[in-house]
């Protein structure tokens, strides 16, 4: 692999205006990665440079002035240890950390003598997602830089293993990988969210005051309700019930109190009149 002067120095894709390079995972593995591993020419007007990913910062791989939101590179995997198969992910400013498991990349191949319905999936590669962390593991700080790494596998790797050993024997064909470097789409929204979070304490304070006031009203219970709310219909019903109860009590008192009959009054008046006549006659 020839050493490149730098990712920014590589010429931009020569696609016609209005065209965008948006290949699928299957197309990246079959039409681009396998061609590079076999040293075959790539399709016309496609520029995927050979770059040692670990020698560059993500901001150098995708500079601010780049017209696309993502960029593709070919590179060879580097072993972390001399006698080992674990890949090296460390760079000068940080490291790439794998997230999740590898996902298979398969193509549909029609079965012999069958139609499209009888097509079967054939494994041609594997896809892995990585996130860039600044610093040293395991205390690095996570960034919004993401890389998708494609490698050959299964039927996609078979032609490479049949290739005769040559000048690139030190760089086996299965060591080639295709990397797609991009920045998370939510990075701009994340900055907006951070700006909103800085201005949120005042808003949260007003909301908090409203919530505290609501809680105070709830804690006030019946006292707060008695001071602030009057149920006129309930009061009218209570007054009517009170009047009915008072009338009943008055009726009960009248029924229980002694009643002086009119006959007694008449007898008493006749007795008094008789006494007055007797006194008059004695005086005469």
TORKOLPA-201173 format. One line per 3 residues: number of its first residue (from 1); for each residue x, y, z of N, C-alpha, C. Coordinates in Angstrom, 2 decimals. Layout:
// TORKOLPA-201173
NUM	X,Y,Z,X,Y,Z,X,Y,Z  ...
//
This chain:
// TORKOLPA-201173
1	0.85,-1.20,0.00,0.00,0.00,0.00,0.87,1.24,0.00  0.65,2.10,-0.94,1.46,3.30,-1.05,1.06,4.29,0.03  2.04,4.95,0.59,1.77,5.92,1.65,1.18,7.17,1.03
4	0.07,7.58,1.58,-0.59,8.79,1.08,-0.08,10.00,1.83  -0.06,11.12,1.16,0.40,12.35,1.80,-0.54,12.80,2.89  -1.77,12.46,2.76,-2.75,12.85,3.78,-4.13,12.76,3.20
7	-5.13,12.42,4.02,-6.49,12.28,3.50,-7.00,13.54,2.84  -6.63,14.70,3.37,-7.13,15.95,2.80,-6.54,16.22,1.43  -5.36,15.63,1.17,-4.69,15.90,-0.10,-5.21,15.02,-1.24
10	-6.00,13.99,-0.89,-6.50,13.10,-1.92,-7.58,13.81,-2.72  -7.61,13.58,-4.00,-8.60,14.24,-4.86,-10.01,13.77,-4.49  -10.95,14.67,-4.67,-12.34,14.36,-4.35,-12.93,13.46,-5.44
13	-14.02,12.77,-5.11,-14.66,11.92,-6.12,-15.03,12.73,-7.35  -14.87,12.10,-8.51,-15.11,12.76,-9.78,-16.50,12.41,-10.32  -17.47,12.35,-9.46,-18.82,12.05,-9.91,-19.45,13.29,-10.55
16	-20.34,13.11,-11.50,-21.02,14.26,-12.12,-21.82,15.03,-11.09  -22.08,16.31,-11.34,-22.88,17.10,-10.39,-24.26,16.48,-10.17  -24.67,16.42,-8.92,-25.97,15.85,-8.58,-25.92,14.38,-8.20
19	-24.80,13.69,-8.51,-24.68,12.29,-8.16,-23.97,12.16,-6.81  -24.40,11.21,-6.03,-23.81,10.96,-4.72,-23.42,9.49,-4.62  -22.32,9.24,-3.92,-21.84,7.88,-3.73,-22.53,7.31,-2.49
22	-23.59,6.53,-2.70,-24.38,5.98,-1.61,-24.53,4.46,-1.80  -23.44,3.71,-1.69,-23.51,2.27,-1.92,-24.12,1.54,-0.71  -24.68,0.39,-0.96,-25.18,-0.46,0.11,-24.03,-1.27,0.71
25	-24.29,-1.96,1.80,-23.25,-2.78,2.43,-22.78,-3.88,1.48  -23.73,-4.49,0.79,-23.37,-5.55,-0.15,-22.51,-5.03,-1.29  -22.84,-3.85,-1.81,-22.06,-3.27,-2.91,-20.66,-2.89,-2.45
28	-20.53,-2.39,-1.23,-19.20,-2.04,-0.72,-18.30,-3.26,-0.63  -18.85,-4.38,-0.18,-18.04,-5.58,-0.01,-17.71,-6.24,-1.35  -18.72,-6.40,-2.21,-18.54,-7.17,-3.46,-17.83,-6.35,-4.54
31	-18.26,-5.12,-4.74,-17.76,-4.33,-5.88,-16.56,-3.44,-5.54  -16.25,-3.26,-4.28,-15.16,-2.35,-3.93,-14.10,-3.03,-3.05  -14.51,-3.59,-1.91,-13.51,-4.20,-1.04,-12.88,-5.42,-1.69
34	-13.66,-6.27,-2.30,-13.09,-7.47,-2.93,-12.21,-7.10,-4.11  -12.59,-6.07,-4.86,-11.74,-5.63,-5.97,-10.39,-5.13,-5.46  -10.43,-4.38,-4.34,-9.16,-3.86,-3.80,-8.30,-5.00,-3.28
37	-8.91,-6.00,-2.65,-8.14,-7.13,-2.14,-7.52,-7.94,-3.26  -8.18,-7.98,-4.42,-7.67,-8.71,-5.58,-6.82,-7.83,-6.48  -6.58,-6.57,-6.07,-5.79,-5.62,-6.86,-6.43,-5.36,-8.22
40	-7.74,-5.40,-8.28,-8.46,-5.11,-9.51,-8.88,-3.65,-9.52  -9.03,-3.06,-10.68,-9.43,-1.65,-10.75,-10.85,-1.44,-10.22  -11.04,-0.33,-9.57,-12.36,0.00,-9.05,-13.25,0.55,-10.16
43	-14.56,0.58,-9.96,-15.44,1.20,-10.96,-15.02,2.62,-11.26  -15.33,3.07,-12.45,-14.90,4.40,-12.88,-15.52,5.49,-12.01  -14.82,6.60,-11.90,-15.29,7.81,-11.20,-15.49,7.58,-9.70
46	-14.85,6.56,-9.16,-14.93,6.32,-7.72,-13.53,6.41,-7.14  -13.39,7.24,-6.13,-12.07,7.48,-5.53,-12.13,7.09,-4.06  -11.57,5.92,-3.73,-11.46,5.47,-2.34,-9.97,5.29,-2.06
49	-9.35,6.21,-1.35,-7.89,6.16,-1.17,-7.45,5.11,-0.16  -6.19,4.74,-0.28,-5.56,3.86,0.71,-4.95,4.74,1.79  -5.41,4.59,3.01,-4.96,5.44,4.12,-4.77,4.58,5.36
52	-3.73,4.84,6.10,-3.55,4.19,7.39,-4.41,4.95,8.42  -5.54,4.39,8.74,-6.51,5.07,9.60,-5.92,5.45,10.95  -5.10,4.58,11.53,-4.58,4.81,12.87,-3.57,5.95,12.92
55	-3.13,6.43,11.77,-2.16,7.52,11.76,-2.82,8.88,11.67  -4.14,8.94,11.67,-4.84,10.21,11.47,-5.93,10.39,12.52  -6.21,11.65,12.80,-7.34,12.01,13.66,-8.60,12.02,12.79
58	-9.75,11.69,13.37,-10.98,11.71,12.56,-11.26,13.05,11.89  -10.89,14.13,12.56,-11.12,15.44,11.95,-10.26,15.66,10.72  -9.13,14.93,10.60,-8.31,15.00,9.40,-8.88,14.12,8.29
61	-9.52,13.01,8.68,-10.09,12.13,7.68,-11.30,12.75,7.00  -12.04,13.54,7.75,-13.22,14.21,7.20,-13.15,15.69,7.59  -12.37,16.48,6.84,-12.16,17.89,7.21,-13.46,18.69,7.12
64	-13.52,19.85,7.78,-14.75,20.66,7.77,-15.21,21.08,6.39  -14.27,21.31,5.46,-14.66,21.76,4.13,-15.10,20.66,3.19  -15.14,19.43,3.66,-15.51,18.32,2.79,-16.99,18.40,2.42
67	-17.28,18.12,1.13,-18.65,18.33,0.64,-19.61,17.25,1.10  -19.13,16.07,1.44,-19.99,14.96,1.85,-19.98,14.80,3.37  -20.98,14.09,3.87,-21.10,13.86,5.30,-20.35,12.62,5.76
70	-19.81,11.87,4.82,-19.06,10.67,5.14,-17.97,10.47,4.09  -17.01,9.60,4.43,-15.90,9.35,3.51,-15.43,7.91,3.65  -14.93,7.34,2.56,-14.55,5.93,2.51,-13.04,5.82,2.32
73	-12.47,4.78,2.99,-11.03,4.54,2.90,-10.77,3.04,2.87  -9.66,2.68,2.23,-9.12,1.33,2.30,-7.94,1.35,3.26  -7.85,0.31,4.07,-6.70,0.20,4.97,-6.48,-1.27,5.30
76	-5.32,-1.57,5.83,-5.01,-2.93,6.26,-5.05,-3.01,7.78  -5.68,-4.05,8.28,-5.77,-4.22,9.73,-4.38,-4.48,10.30  -4.15,-3.89,11.47,-2.87,-4.04,12.15,-3.08,-4.84,13.43
79	-2.19,-5.79,13.66,-2.28,-6.60,14.87,-1.77,-5.81,16.07  -2.47,-5.98,17.18,-2.06,-5.28,18.39,-0.78,-5.88,18.96  -0.64,-7.18,18.84,0.54,-7.87,19.32,1.17,-8.64,18.16
82	2.46,-8.92,18.27,3.18,-9.61,17.19,2.59,-11.00,16.96  2.35,-11.71,18.02,1.77,-13.03,17.92,0.34,-12.98,18.46  -0.52,-12.50,17.64,-1.92,-12.40,18.04,-2.77,-11.89,16.90
85	-4.08,-12.12,17.02,-4.99,-11.73,15.95,-5.85,-10.53,16.36  -5.63,-10.04,17.56,-6.42,-8.90,18.02,-5.96,-7.64,17.29  -6.93,-6.89,16.76,-6.62,-5.71,15.96,-6.22,-4.54,16.83
88	-5.30,-3.74,16.31,-4.89,-2.52,17.00,-5.88,-1.40,16.66  -6.36,-0.69,17.68,-7.33,0.39,17.48,-6.83,1.74,17.99  -5.60,1.79,18.47,-5.09,3.02,19.08,-4.55,3.97,18.02
91	-4.80,5.26,18.24,-4.26,6.32,17.39,-3.42,7.26,18.25  -2.92,8.32,17.64,-2.10,9.25,18.41,-2.88,10.01,19.46  -4.16,10.33,19.18,-4.96,11.15,20.11,-6.02,10.36,20.84
94	-6.21,9.09,20.49,-7.26,8.32,21.16,-7.30,6.89,20.64  -8.49,6.36,20.57,-8.63,4.97,20.12,-10.06,4.76,19.62  -10.19,3.78,18.73,-11.50,3.37,18.22,-11.99,2.18,19.04
97	-13.20,2.30,19.56,-13.76,1.25,20.39,-14.94,0.59,19.67  -14.89,-0.73,19.57,-15.97,-1.47,18.91,-17.22,-1.46,19.77  -18.37,-1.33,19.13,-19.66,-1.34,19.82,-20.52,-2.46,19.24
100	-21.06,-3.28,20.10,-21.91,-4.36,19.64,-21.13,-5.48,18.96  -21.85,-6.32,18.28,-21.25,-7.46,17.59,-21.18,-7.21,16.08  -20.34,-7.98,15.43,-20.25,-7.90,13.98,-21.56,-8.38,13.34
103	-21.96,-7.70,12.28,-23.17,-8.07,11.56,-22.81,-8.67,10.21  -23.45,-9.74,9.82,-23.12,-10.36,8.52,-23.63,-9.53,7.35  -22.88,-9.54,6.28,-23.28,-8.91,5.02,-23.45,-10.03,4.00
106	-24.67,-10.19,3.52,-24.98,-11.30,2.61,-25.65,-10.77,1.35  -25.50,-11.53,0.29,-26.14,-11.21,-0.99,-27.07,-12.35,-1.36  -28.14,-12.02,-2.07,-29.10,-13.03,-2.50,-28.64,-13.63,-3.82
109	-28.45,-14.92,-3.82,-28.00,-15.64,-5.02,-29.10,-16.62,-5.43  -29.61,-16.51,-6.68,-30.67,-17.43,-7.13,-30.16,-18.87,-7.13  -30.99,-19.75,-6.67,-30.64,-21.17,-6.68,-30.71,-21.72,-8.09
112	-30.01,-22.80,-8.31,-29.98,-23.41,-9.64,-31.37,-23.96,-9.99  -31.85,-23.54,-11.16,-33.15,-24.02,-11.61,-34.32,-23.40,-10.88  -34.08,-22.40,-10.08,-35.17,-21.77,-9.35,-35.32,-20.32,-9.72
115	-36.45,-19.76,-9.36,-36.71,-18.36,-9.63,-36.20,-17.47,-8.51  -36.72,-16.25,-8.51,-36.29,-15.30,-7.50,-36.72,-15.74,-6.11  -37.85,-16.42,-6.02,-38.35,-16.87,-4.72,-37.42,-17.91,-4.10
118	-36.66,-18.61,-4.94,-35.79,-19.65,-4.42,-34.38,-19.14,-4.14  -34.19,-17.81,-4.13,-32.86,-17.26,-3.88,-32.44,-17.52,-2.44  -31.15,-17.70,-2.24,-30.61,-17.94,-0.92,-29.54,-16.90,-0.59
121	-29.41,-16.60,0.69,-28.45,-15.60,1.14,-27.07,-16.24,1.28  -26.09,-15.58,0.71,-24.71,-16.06,0.76,-23.86,-15.02,1.48  -23.13,-15.45,2.49,-22.28,-14.55,3.26,-21.08,-14.10,2.43
124	-20.86,-12.77,2.38,-19.72,-12.23,1.64,-18.83,-11.35,2.51  -19.31,-10.91,3.66,-18.50,-10.04,4.50,-19.11,-9.84,5.87  -18.42,-9.05,6.68,-18.87,-8.72,8.04,-18.71,-7.22,8.25
127	-19.61,-6.66,9.03,-19.62,-5.22,9.31,-19.54,-4.99,10.81  -18.65,-4.07,11.21,-18.49,-3.73,12.62,-18.56,-2.21,12.79  -19.20,-1.76,13.86,-19.30,-0.33,14.17,-18.34,0.02,15.29
130	-17.67,1.18,15.14,-16.72,1.65,16.14,-16.97,3.12,16.42  -16.64,3.54,17.65,-16.78,4.93,18.09,-15.41,5.41,18.55  -15.09,6.66,18.21,-13.77,7.19,18.56,-13.81,7.84,19.94
133	-12.82,7.48,20.77,-12.65,8.03,22.11,-11.32,8.78,22.16  -11.33,9.95,22.76,-10.09,10.71,22.94,-9.48,10.38,24.30  -8.16,10.22,24.31,-7.48,9.84,25.53,-7.03,8.39,25.47
136	-6.79,7.83,26.64,-6.32,6.46,26.73,-7.39,5.60,27.41  -7.52,4.35,26.96,-8.51,3.48,27.59,-8.09,3.13,29.03  -9.03,2.96,29.94,-10.48,3.00,29.69,-11.11,4.34,30.09
139	-10.30,5.38,30.24,-10.82,6.66,30.72,-11.01,7.68,29.60  -11.03,7.22,28.35,-11.19,8.14,27.23,-12.58,8.76,27.19  -12.67,9.91,26.57,-13.95,10.61,26.44,-14.56,10.29,25.07
142	-15.81,9.94,25.08,-16.51,9.55,23.85,-16.77,10.75,22.96  -16.59,10.58,21.65,-16.86,11.63,20.68,-18.03,11.22,19.78  -18.36,12.09,18.85,-19.45,11.79,17.92,-18.94,11.25,16.59
145	-17.68,10.79,16.56,-17.12,10.20,15.35,-17.40,8.70,15.34  -17.90,8.22,14.19,-18.27,6.81,14.04,-17.58,6.24,12.80  -17.21,4.97,12.88,-16.60,4.30,11.75,-17.25,2.93,11.56
148	-17.61,2.62,10.31,-18.12,1.31,9.95,-17.00,0.57,9.21  -16.62,-0.56,9.73,-15.51,-1.33,9.17,-16.05,-2.60,8.50  -15.71,-2.77,7.23,-16.15,-3.94,6.45,-14.95,-4.83,6.17
151	-15.14,-6.12,6.36,-14.10,-7.08,6.02,-14.72,-8.23,5.23  -13.89,-8.90,4.45,-14.37,-10.01,3.64,-14.55,-11.25,4.51  -15.54,-12.07,4.14,-15.80,-13.31,4.86,-16.59,-14.24,3.94
154	-16.52,-15.53,4.21,-17.30,-16.50,3.45,-16.95,-16.51,1.98  -18.00,-16.41,1.15,-17.81,-16.46,-0.30,-17.05,-15.25,-0.81  -17.10,-14.14,-0.11,-16.36,-12.96,-0.55,-14.87,-13.11,-0.39
157	-14.45,-13.96,0.53,-13.02,-14.14,0.78,-12.43,-15.28,-0.05  -13.25,-16.14,-0.60,-12.76,-17.31,-1.35,-11.85,-16.94,-2.52  -12.21,-15.97,-3.38,-11.30,-15.65,-4.49,-9.95,-15.11,-4.02
160	-9.92,-14.43,-2.90,-8.66,-13.87,-2.40,-7.71,-14.97,-1.93  -8.25,-16.02,-1.36,-7.40,-17.10,-0.87,-6.81,-17.91,-2.01  -7.44,-17.84,-3.18,-6.92,-18.57,-4.34,-5.84,-17.80,-5.08
163	-5.66,-16.55,-4.69,-4.66,-15.75,-5.40,-3.25,-16.22,-5.05  -2.41,-16.28,-6.06,-1.05,-16.77,-5.84,-0.26,-15.78,-5.00  0.65,-16.29,-4.20,1.48,-15.43,-3.37,2.41,-14.62,-4.27
166	2.53,-13.32,-3.94,3.36,-12.46,-4.77,4.04,-11.41,-3.94  4.15,-10.23,-4.52,4.86,-9.15,-3.85,4.12,-8.67,-2.62  2.79,-8.89,-2.55,2.01,-8.42,-1.42,1.76,-9.53,-0.42
169	2.68,-10.53,-0.41,2.49,-11.63,0.52,2.51,-11.15,1.96  3.26,-10.08,2.23,3.31,-9.56,3.60,2.01,-8.86,3.99  1.21,-8.51,2.98,-0.10,-7.90,3.24,-1.16,-8.79,2.61
172	-1.59,-9.83,3.32,-2.54,-10.78,2.74,-3.84,-10.10,2.35  -4.53,-10.69,1.37,-5.74,-10.08,0.85,-6.82,-9.98,1.92  -6.89,-10.98,2.83,-7.92,-10.93,3.85,-7.65,-9.86,4.90
175	-6.49,-9.23,4.85,-6.18,-8.16,5.79,-6.77,-6.81,5.40  -7.23,-6.68,4.17,-7.81,-5.42,3.72,-9.20,-5.22,4.31  -9.47,-3.98,4.69,-10.81,-3.61,5.18,-11.19,-2.28,4.54
178	-12.48,-2.06,4.44,-13.01,-0.80,3.92,-13.68,-0.07,5.08  -13.30,1.18,5.30,-13.81,1.97,6.42,-14.66,3.14,5.93  -15.79,3.32,6.56,-16.65,4.49,6.29,-16.64,5.35,7.55
181	-16.07,6.53,7.43,-15.95,7.45,8.57,-17.02,8.53,8.42  -17.72,8.79,9.47,-18.77,9.80,9.46,-18.94,10.37,10.85  -19.67,11.46,10.90,-20.01,12.08,12.17,-21.48,11.83,12.44
184	-21.82,11.58,13.68,-23.21,11.29,14.00,-24.12,12.40,13.50  -25.26,12.01,12.97,-26.21,12.99,12.48,-26.76,13.84,13.61  -26.79,13.29,14.81,-27.34,14.03,15.94,-26.35,14.95,16.61
187	-25.15,15.12,16.02,-24.16,15.97,16.69,-24.62,17.42,16.75  -25.23,17.94,15.66,-25.73,19.32,15.67,-26.86,19.47,16.66  -27.75,18.48,16.68,-28.86,18.55,17.63,-28.36,18.40,19.05
190	-27.26,17.64,19.23,-26.71,17.51,20.57,-26.18,18.84,21.08  -25.53,19.61,20.18,-25.07,20.93,20.58,-26.23,21.85,20.92  -27.30,21.76,20.13,-28.48,22.56,20.42,-29.09,22.16,21.75
193	-29.07,20.86,22.02,-29.61,20.40,23.29,-28.76,20.88,24.46  -27.42,20.91,24.24,-26.54,21.40,25.30,-26.78,22.88,25.56  -26.98,23.66,24.48,-27.28,25.08,24.65,-28.61,25.28,25.37
196	-29.57,24.45,25.03,-30.86,24.54,25.70,-30.74,24.15,27.16  -29.83,23.19,27.44,-29.65,22.77,28.83,-29.04,23.88,29.67  -28.17,24.71,29.05,-27.58,25.82,29.79,-28.63,26.86,30.15
199	-29.60,27.05,29.28,-30.65,28.04,29.55,-31.81,27.44,30.32  -31.77,26.16,30.59,-32.90,25.51,31.22,-33.04,25.79,32.71  -31.98,26.14,33.50,-32.20,26.35,34.93,-33.27,27.37,35.24
202	-33.32,28.50,34.49,-34.35,29.50,34.77,-35.73,28.93,34.49  -35.85,28.23,33.37,-37.13,27.63,33.06,-37.51,26.59,34.09  -36.52,25.78,34.50,-36.81,24.78,35.49,-37.20,25.42,36.81
205	-36.62,26.59,37.12,-36.98,27.27,38.36,-38.42,27.70,38.35  -38.87,28.29,37.22,-40.26,28.72,37.16,-41.19,27.53,37.25  -40.81,26.45,36.56,-41.64,25.26,36.65,-41.64,24.70,38.05
208	-40.47,24.75,38.68,-40.38,24.24,40.04,-41.24,25.04,40.99  -41.25,26.40,40.80,-42.09,27.21,41.66,-43.56,26.87,41.46  -43.95,26.64,40.22,-45.34,26.29,39.96,-45.68,24.95,40.60
211	-44.73,23.99,40.50,-44.98,22.69,41.11,-45.05,22.81,42.62  -44.16,23.64,43.21,-44.20,23.83,44.66,-45.52,24.44,45.09  -46.00,25.40,44.28,-47.27,26.03,44.63,-48.39,25.02,44.57
214	-48.35,24.16,43.55,-49.38,23.14,43.44,-49.33,22.17,44.60  -48.09,21.79,45.01,-47.97,20.90,46.14,-48.47,21.57,47.42  -48.19,22.88,47.56,-48.66,23.59,48.75,-50.18,23.61,48.80
217	-50.82,23.78,47.64,-52.27,23.77,47.62,-52.80,22.40,48.01  -52.13,21.34,47.51,-52.58,20.01,47.87,-52.37,19.73,49.35  -51.22,20.21,49.90,-50.96,19.99,51.31,-51.90,20.81,52.18
220	-52.40,21.97,51.66,-53.32,22.79,52.43,-54.60,22.06,52.75  -55.00,21.14,51.86,-56.16,20.31,52.12,-57.43,21.11,52.20  -58.26,20.77,53.20,-59.58,21.36,53.33,-59.51,22.82,53.72
223	-58.46,23.21,54.51,-58.35,24.61,54.93,-58.20,25.53,53.74  -57.29,25.17,52.81,-57.11,26.01,51.62,-58.37,26.02,50.78  -59.06,24.87,50.70,-60.28,24.81,49.92,-61.38,25.65,50.56
226	-61.47,25.67,51.94,-62.51,26.45,52.60,-62.29,27.94,52.39  -61.06,28.35,52.30,-60.78,29.78,52.15,-60.96,30.26,50.73  -60.77,29.38,49.78,-60.76,29.83,48.39,-61.96,29.38,47.59
229	-62.78,28.44,48.10,-63.88,27.91,47.30,-65.15,27.85,48.14  -66.25,28.33,47.59,-67.54,28.31,48.27,-68.53,27.57,47.38  -69.14,26.55,47.92,-70.14,25.78,47.18,-71.51,26.29,47.62
232	-72.07,27.19,46.78,-73.34,27.79,47.16,-74.47,26.77,47.17  -74.44,25.82,46.28,-75.50,24.82,46.25,-75.47,23.97,47.51  -74.26,23.56,47.92,-74.16,22.78,49.14,-74.59,23.60,50.35
235	-74.20,24.92,50.35,-74.59,25.77,51.47,-76.11,25.92,51.53  -76.78,26.08,50.36,-78.24,26.22,50.35,-78.91,24.96,50.87  -78.39,23.82,50.45,-78.97,22.57,50.94,-78.77,22.44,52.44
238	-77.59,22.84,52.94,-77.34,22.75,54.37,-78.25,23.68,55.16  -78.46,24.90,54.61,-79.35,25.85,55.30,-80.77,25.32,55.34  -81.23,24.74,54.24,-82.59,24.18,54.21,-82.72,23.03,55.19
241	-81.70,22.19,55.23,-81.75,21.08,56.18,-81.72,21.58,57.61  -80.94,22.65,57.85,-80.90,23.21,59.20,-82.25,23.79,59.62  -82.90,24.47,58.66,-84.21,25.04,58.99,-85.23,23.94,59.28
244	-85.19,22.88,58.49,-86.12,21.78,58.73,-85.87,21.14,60.10  -84.58,20.98,60.44,-84.25,20.39,61.73,-84.69,21.28,62.88  -84.52,22.62,62.69,-84.94,23.56,63.73,-86.45,23.53,63.93
247	-87.20,23.46,62.82,-88.65,23.39,62.91,-89.10,22.11,63.61  -88.42,21.02,63.33,-88.76,19.77,63.99,-88.51,19.86,65.49  -87.37,20.48,65.87,-87.08,20.62,67.29,-88.09,21.51,68.00
250	-88.50,22.60,67.33,-89.51,23.48,67.93,-90.83,22.74,68.10  -91.17,21.91,67.10,-92.41,21.14,67.23,-92.34,20.16,68.36  -91.16,19.55,68.55,-91.02,18.61,69.66,-91.12,19.32,71.02
253	-90.54,20.55,71.11,-90.63,21.28,72.36,-92.07,21.69,72.69  -92.79,22.12,71.66,-94.19,22.50,71.87,-95.03,21.31,72.31  -94.74,20.17,71.72,-95.53,18.99,72.10,-95.24,18.54,73.52
256	-94.02,18.70,73.99,-93.64,18.25,75.34,-93.98,19.26,76.44  -94.19,20.57,76.14,-94.48,21.58,77.17,-95.93,21.51,77.61  -96.27,21.80,78.96,-97.66,21.75,79.45,-98.50,22.85,78.84
259	-99.72,22.49,78.42,-100.63,23.43,77.79,-101.78,23.75,78.77  -101.99,25.01,79.03,-103.07,25.44,79.94,-104.36,25.51,79.15  -105.32,24.71,79.57,-106.59,24.66,78.84,-107.41,25.91,79.07
262	-108.33,26.18,78.19,-109.19,27.37,78.30,-110.18,27.25,79.44  -110.51,25.99,79.79,-111.44,25.79,80.90,-110.86,26.21,82.22  -109.59,25.92,82.41,-108.90,26.32,83.64,-108.87,27.82,83.76
265	-108.63,28.49,82.67,-108.61,29.94,82.70,-109.98,30.49,83.05  -110.99,29.87,82.54,-112.36,30.33,82.82,-112.71,30.13,84.27  -112.33,28.98,84.81,-112.62,28.71,86.23,-111.89,29.69,87.12
268	-110.67,29.96,86.78,-109.88,30.89,87.60,-110.50,32.28,87.57  -111.03,32.70,86.43,-111.64,34.03,86.34,-112.92,34.11,87.13  -113.71,33.04,87.11,-114.95,33.01,87.88,-114.66,33.03,89.35
271	-113.60,32.29,89.78,-113.24,32.28,91.20,-112.81,33.65,91.66  -112.02,34.34,90.86,-111.57,35.68,91.23,-112.74,36.65,91.31  -113.68,36.51,90.37,-114.86,37.40,90.38,-115.73,37.14,91.62
274	-115.82,35.87,92.01,-116.60,35.55,93.21,-115.98,36.13,94.45  -114.67,36.09,94.55,-114.00,36.66,95.72,-114.22,38.15,95.79  -114.22,38.81,94.66,-114.43,40.25,94.68,-115.85,40.60,95.14
277	-116.83,39.82,94.73,-118.19,40.07,95.18,-118.34,39.85,96.67  -117.68,38.80,97.19,-117.77,38.53,98.63,-117.14,39.65,99.44  -116.09,40.18,99.02,-115.44,41.26,99.74,-116.34,42.51,99.72
280	-117.00,42.73,98.65,-117.85,43.90,98.52,-119.07,43.78,99.46  -119.60,42.57,99.51,-120.77,42.40,100.36,-120.40,42.53,101.82  -119.20,42.10,102.26,-118.75,42.25,103.63,-118.54,43.71,103.97
283	-118.07,44.41,103.10,-117.85,45.82,103.37,-119.18,46.57,103.50  -120.14,46.11,102.78,-121.42,46.80,102.88,-122.09,46.52,104.22
//
